[in-house]
Amino acid sequence: SFASNFPYASLSAASADFAPKATLASNDKVSSCVTLALDALSSMSQDAQTLETFLHLHIPKMEDGNNFGVTVQLALLKQLSDVQEAVTKHVDSLSGYASARADALEKLKLPSSSKSISKSTSVSTTDGKREEKVSESTEEKSSENENSGPVYEARLSAVVACDTLYYSRALRALQSVMTLYVASLDFLSKNMDKLEKPKGSGGSHSGFHSMY
């Protein structure tokens, strides 16, 4: 739910909770928030698209006079366009989380280790007999970095700041787009008659009674 995914009263409280997770490969809390926001934005965008199609199918042919209903239709289309524009902006913003966190972790220069195995085969012939020898060697490399000092602490803070930033973006995306989305639904509910029959019951219609 919204409350369980966004439980913090302030961004400083979120940062304090994210700090112990700064050296982990991922922050599951922030990843969950970003995923929730992206899914919700996608759902609202699809609903807006459906309503836009409905309205376009109910716009009547051009006539002189009695066009107030068409004005209402165009007003809702503008609101739905604002929803779509906001969704696009926030999706672009949230999609960069994984890359931004990876960059911050890379600069943190955590200790790492690697292992390589090499094999070689040699063939020789002695007194007409073919002999094959296989040799194998293993090499392990590890890097040790200083996990203390002002530079390390600053880079650690940068990872926490990255998590906090995208947590905030996910929260703001849901709040702002939801406000536009609910306002559009409220406008739809209050003006359904004019949206379905912009010319009134006796006027010209689009030729479509329903989009379904």
C-alpha positions as CSV (number, residue, x, y, z in Angstrom):
1,S,0.0,0.0,0.0
2,F,1.0,3.7,-0.3
3,A,1.5,4.1,3.5
4,S,3.6,1.0,3.8
5,N,5.9,1.9,0.9
6,F,6.2,5.6,1.9
7,P,6.3,5.5,5.7
8,Y,8.7,8.3,6.5
9,A,7.5,11.6,8.0
10,S,10.5,13.4,6.5
11,L,13.3,12.9,4.0
12,S,15.9,13.1,6.8
13,A,14.1,10.1,8.5
14,A,14.3,8.3,5.2
15,S,18.0,9.0,4.8
16,A,18.7,7.8,8.3
17,D,17.0,4.5,7.5
18,F,18.8,4.2,4.2
19,A,22.3,4.8,5.6
20,P,23.0,1.2,6.8
21,K,22.1,-0.1,3.3
22,A,24.5,2.2,1.4
23,T,27.1,-0.5,0.8
24,L,24.6,-3.1,-0.4
25,A,24.1,-3.9,-4.1
26,S,20.6,-2.5,-3.9
27,N,18.2,-0.7,-1.5
28,D,15.1,-2.9,-1.7
29,K,12.9,-0.2,0.0
30,V,13.7,2.4,-2.7
31,S,13.5,-0.1,-5.5
32,S,10.1,-1.1,-4.3
33,C,8.9,2.5,-4.2
34,V,10.2,3.2,-7.7
35,T,8.6,0.1,-9.0
36,L,5.3,0.9,-7.3
37,A,5.3,4.4,-8.8
38,L,6.2,3.3,-12.3
39,D,3.4,0.7,-12.2
40,A,0.8,3.2,-10.9
41,L,1.9,5.8,-13.5
42,S,1.5,3.3,-16.3
43,S,-2.0,2.3,-15.1
44,M,-3.1,5.9,-14.9
45,S,-1.7,6.6,-18.3
46,Q,-3.6,3.7,-19.8
47,D,-6.8,4.9,-18.2
48,A,-6.2,8.4,-19.6
49,Q,-5.7,7.0,-23.0
50,T,-8.9,5.1,-22.8
51,L,-10.8,8.2,-21.9
52,E,-9.2,10.2,-24.7
53,T,-10.4,7.6,-27.2
54,F,-13.9,7.7,-25.7
55,L,-14.0,11.5,-26.1
56,H,-12.6,11.5,-29.6
57,L,-15.4,9.0,-30.6
58,H,-18.1,11.3,-29.1
59,I,-17.0,14.6,-30.7
60,P,-19.9,15.6,-33.0
61,K,-19.6,17.0,-36.5
62,M,-18.9,20.7,-36.8
63,E,-22.1,22.9,-36.8
64,D,-23.1,26.5,-36.1
65,G,-24.1,27.1,-32.5
66,N,-24.8,24.9,-29.5
67,N,-21.1,24.0,-29.1
68,F,-20.8,24.3,-25.3
69,G,-20.7,20.5,-24.9
70,V,-17.8,20.3,-27.3
71,T,-16.0,22.9,-25.2
72,V,-16.5,20.6,-22.2
73,Q,-15.1,17.7,-24.1
74,L,-12.0,19.7,-25.2
75,A,-11.5,20.8,-21.5
76,L,-11.4,17.2,-20.4
77,L,-9.0,16.3,-23.2
78,K,-6.7,19.0,-22.0
79,Q,-6.7,17.6,-18.5
80,L,-6.0,14.1,-19.8
81,S,-3.2,15.5,-21.9
82,D,-1.7,17.1,-18.7
83,V,-1.9,13.6,-17.1
84,Q,0.0,12.0,-19.9
85,E,2.6,14.7,-20.0
86,A,3.2,14.4,-16.3
87,V,3.5,10.6,-16.5
88,T,6.1,10.9,-19.3
89,K,8.2,13.3,-17.3
90,H,8.1,11.3,-14.1
91,V,8.8,7.9,-15.8
92,D,11.8,9.4,-17.5
93,S,13.0,10.7,-14.1
94,L,12.5,7.5,-12.2
95,S,13.9,5.2,-14.8
96,G,17.5,6.4,-14.0
97,Y,17.6,5.0,-10.5
98,A,19.5,1.8,-11.1
99,S,22.1,3.6,-13.2
100,A,22.5,6.5,-10.8
101,R,23.0,4.1,-7.8
102,A,25.4,1.9,-9.7
103,D,27.5,5.0,-10.4
104,A,27.5,6.1,-6.8
105,L,28.5,2.6,-5.6
106,E,31.3,2.5,-8.2
107,K,32.8,5.7,-6.8
108,L,32.6,4.2,-3.3
109,K,35.3,1.6,-4.4
110,L,34.3,-1.3,-2.1
111,P,36.7,-4.2,-1.7
112,S,36.5,-6.7,-4.4
113,S,38.0,-10.0,-5.4
114,S,38.4,-12.0,-8.7
115,K,39.5,-15.5,-9.6
116,S,40.8,-16.6,-13.0
117,I,41.7,-20.1,-14.1
118,S,43.9,-20.8,-17.1
119,K,44.6,-24.1,-18.8
120,S,47.3,-25.1,-21.2
121,T,47.8,-28.3,-23.2
122,S,51.1,-29.5,-24.7
123,V,51.6,-32.5,-27.0
124,S,54.9,-34.3,-27.5
125,T,55.9,-37.5,-29.3
126,T,58.5,-39.8,-27.8
127,D,59.5,-43.1,-29.6
128,G,56.5,-42.8,-31.7
129,K,54.2,-42.4,-28.8
130,R,52.0,-39.3,-28.5
131,E,51.8,-37.7,-25.0
132,E,49.4,-35.0,-24.0
133,K,50.0,-32.9,-20.9
134,V,47.4,-30.6,-19.4
135,S,48.4,-27.9,-16.9
136,E,46.1,-25.7,-14.9
137,S,46.8,-22.6,-12.8
138,T,44.5,-20.5,-10.7
139,E,45.1,-16.8,-9.9
140,E,43.1,-14.9,-7.3
141,K,43.2,-11.1,-7.1
142,S,41.7,-9.0,-4.4
143,S,41.6,-5.2,-3.9
144,E,41.6,-3.6,-0.5
145,N,40.4,-0.1,-0.1
146,E,40.4,2.2,2.9
147,N,36.8,2.1,4.4
148,S,37.3,5.2,6.4
149,G,38.3,8.8,6.1
150,P,36.5,11.9,4.8
151,V,36.5,10.9,1.2
152,Y,35.0,7.5,1.9
153,E,32.4,9.1,4.2
154,A,31.5,11.6,1.5
155,R,31.0,8.9,-1.1
156,L,29.0,6.9,1.3
157,S,26.7,9.9,1.9
158,A,26.4,10.3,-1.9
159,V,24.9,6.8,-2.1
160,V,22.4,7.6,0.7
161,A,21.6,10.9,-1.1
162,C,20.9,9.0,-4.3
163,D,18.5,6.6,-2.6
164,T,16.8,9.5,-0.8
165,L,16.5,11.5,-4.0
166,Y,14.7,8.7,-5.9
167,Y,12.5,7.9,-3.0
168,S,11.4,11.5,-3.0
169,R,10.9,11.4,-6.8
170,A,8.7,8.3,-6.5
171,L,6.6,9.9,-3.8
172,R,6.3,13.2,-5.7
173,A,5.4,11.4,-8.9
174,L,2.6,9.5,-7.3
175,Q,1.2,12.6,-5.5
176,S,1.3,15.0,-8.5
177,V,0.0,12.6,-11.2
178,M,-2.7,11.3,-8.8
179,T,-3.9,14.8,-8.2
180,L,-4.3,15.4,-12.0
181,Y,-5.8,12.0,-12.5
182,V,-8.5,12.4,-9.8
183,A,-9.3,15.9,-11.0
184,S,-9.9,14.5,-14.4
185,L,-12.2,11.8,-13.1
186,D,-14.1,14.3,-11.0
187,F,-14.6,16.5,-14.1
188,L,-15.8,13.4,-16.0
189,S,-18.3,12.5,-13.3
190,K,-19.7,16.0,-13.1
191,N,-20.1,16.5,-16.8
192,M,-20.9,13.0,-18.2
193,D,-24.1,14.1,-19.9
194,K,-22.4,16.8,-22.0
195,L,-19.4,14.5,-22.7
196,E,-21.6,11.7,-24.0
197,K,-24.1,14.0,-25.8
198,P,-22.4,17.4,-26.4
199,K,-25.3,18.6,-28.6
200,G,-28.0,17.4,-26.2
201,S,-30.4,14.5,-26.7
202,G,-31.8,16.0,-29.9
203,G,-28.6,17.2,-31.4
204,S,-26.0,15.7,-33.7
205,H,-23.9,12.8,-32.4
206,S,-20.6,11.3,-33.4
207,G,-22.3,8.2,-34.7
208,F,-20.8,6.1,-31.9
209,H,-23.0,5.2,-28.8
210,S,-20.2,3.7,-26.9
211,M,-16.5,2.9,-27.2
212,Y,-17.0,-0.7,-26.0
